[in-house]
Amino acid sequence: MKQILILGAGTAGTMMANKLSKGLDIEEWKITIVDKDKIHYYQPGLLFIPFDIYKKEDVIKPKANFFPSNVEFIITEISKILPEENKVLFTDGKTIKYDFLLIATGTNVCPEETPGLKGNLWYKNIFDFYTLNGALELQKFFRYWEGGKLVVNIADMPFKCPVAPIEFVCLADDFFTKKGIRDKVDITYVTPLSGAFTKPIATKMLSELLEEKNIHVVTDFYLEKVDNEKKTIVSYDGIEIPFDVLTIVPLNKGDEMIARSGMGDELNYVPTNKFTLQSDKYQNIFIIGDAANIPTSKAGSVAHFASEIVYENLICAIEGRTLTAKFDGHANCYIETGKGKGVLIDFNYDTEPLPGTFPLPGIGPFGLLKNTKMNHYGKILFRWIYWHILLKGKEMPIESHMTFAGKNKVNI
């Protein structure tokens, strides 16, 4: 029996396991997925925990709940991939051979990479919200905080869910307004980007939104270190920004196993053909989700759209045909903006977010680059869709390739 091996049982790996289990002959193919963790985290939900919108139980479920019976789930830690031998070595010394390998090992936050970040103030006045522990600790802190300087900083690029820090400052504005202390909270959004987002049209819209909410934006700030004694973040060019509480998006890196395997770039992301999603070096290896070094957002929507491409191209590779599917870098993100509203953006490698309606031209019901209640409902509804449809590899009424239907070109 031939073996398809999936490394990583997060969003991308779980979707692929489900798709392949339905599409391959189980008499001919064995599908195995490997992960060191039993728990699946709904990562978009971590953002809501500090503001008492979600609880811990809302964002975690057993990974085993989402695999069909014909998929083998192995819980163990991976030592390294031996691509020349078509083999993966586990830390317990066991190995597994594969015919085709899917790498879906994601990306991890690495606060230890920034001097001073995990110092005396870690989880006292400095928090992340990209981990469950960080989100829960920040939730406790905010319940009793009476105001001061709240700084939200992005340490470096790239990082997963690029809109989450913008959502965080908007939700913070709403949260402290409801608590009656917004006038005592100074919110500053500090980014290495030259604007609030990576694309001009979206940046203009989001910058105006943040200005309306009295959220200060500091751009082109490249974090060098955190000074725990002075309570400041310090850039490489010597700029210091004081804080009373710092919410940080730490440096993101791919899995250390990728480095041990000698297969990654300087940040442990796997060099990947951005169109076929095949390894640049090995024809029987495909990469999906955050583990790839492709130039698009590290977000669940990208993994969802890319899964269609990986599936089609893997079938082509199995049958010895030319790879026919081409990924366009499609990303689709709801941005929670507080006060029961949200923004939706839809873009790809070549086209930045544009205004319009989604998914139906002229009908919507969601508005692109518009701050609406309907977009907020879309964000909230997505959690149910994630657990019940997306993870299980079911069909959704959204094309994997971005469409221009319903979009309007604008000048800025």
C-alpha positions, 0 to 999 in steps of 0.5 A: 500500500502506498503512503501519503504522509501529512505533517501537522494537524492544524487547519491546513493539514486537517483539511487535506486529510479530509479531502484526500480521504474522500478522493483516494482509493483507500485500498491503494493509499494509506493516509497518515497525519502526524502532530505532537499536540492532541488539541486543535486551536481555533486561532482566530478566536484567541483574539476575542478572549482578552475582551471576554467575548470568547471563553477557552472552551470556544476555541479548543477541541480534540484534533481526533474529532476531525479525522475520518476513520480511514485516516491514521492519526499519530501523536508524536514529535517529529525529529526531521524529514529525510527527503532524499530517503522519502522518510520522516524520523520521530524523536522516539527513534521510529521512522515512517516512509512516504510516497508523497509528503504534505508539510503543514507544520504552520508557524510559531511565535518566538518571543525569545528571539527578541531581547528583553521580550520574555523578561521580568514583565512577561505575562505581567505587563507584556502579553501576546494573544497568539497563544491560548496562555497569552490570551488568557493572561491578558484577559485577567489583566484587562479585567482589573486594569484601570488605564494607561498606555496600551501599545500593540506592536508587531515585532517583524514580518511575516506573521500569521493573521496579519489583520489580527493586530488591527482587530485587537486595537479596535476591540480594545477601543470598544472594550474600554469604552464599554468599561467607561475608561476609554478616556484613560486608555491611550492606544498606540498601534506600532508596525514595521509597515509603512501604513496600517496594512500592506496594500494602499487602498486598504491602508487608506481605509483602515488608517482613517478608521483607526484615526476615527477611534483615536488610535495612534499609528506609528509606522516603519518601527523595527523592534530591536529590544524591550527595555523592562526597566524603562517599560519601553520598546526600542527600534533599531534606529533608537526610537523608544515608545513607552508602555504600561501594557504591551501587547506584542506580536512576536517574531514568527518562524516556521517549525524548528523541525524544518531547520533540522531537516535542512529544508527551510529559509532563514525563518524556517519556511519551506521554499515553495513554488507559489503557483503549484505549491510543490516544493522547489526541490522535491517533486513528491513534497507539497507545502500548504498553509503557513509553512510555505514561503509563498508571498501571501498572508499566513491565514486560514483562508489562504490554506482553505483556497490553497487546499483545492490547488494542492489536492488537484496537483497531488492527484496530477503528481500521483498519476504522473501528469503535469501539474494543472492547478495554479494558486493565485494567492487568494486571501479573504479576511474579516476584520472585526472593528468593534461596536458590532461592525466589521470590514471584509477584504478579498485579494490575491498575489496581484490584486489588492483589496478593492471595494464592492460586494461579496460573494454575489455581485451587487447583492453581497450580503457582505461589503468589501472595504466597508465597515458594516454590521453584516461583516461582523455577523460573517466573522462571528458565523465563521467559527461555526463554519470552521468547526463544521465545514472548513476543517472537514474539507466540505465544499463551500460556495466560494471559488479558490481563485479570486474573482473580480465580480462585484469589485470596483477599481478605485484611485487613491 
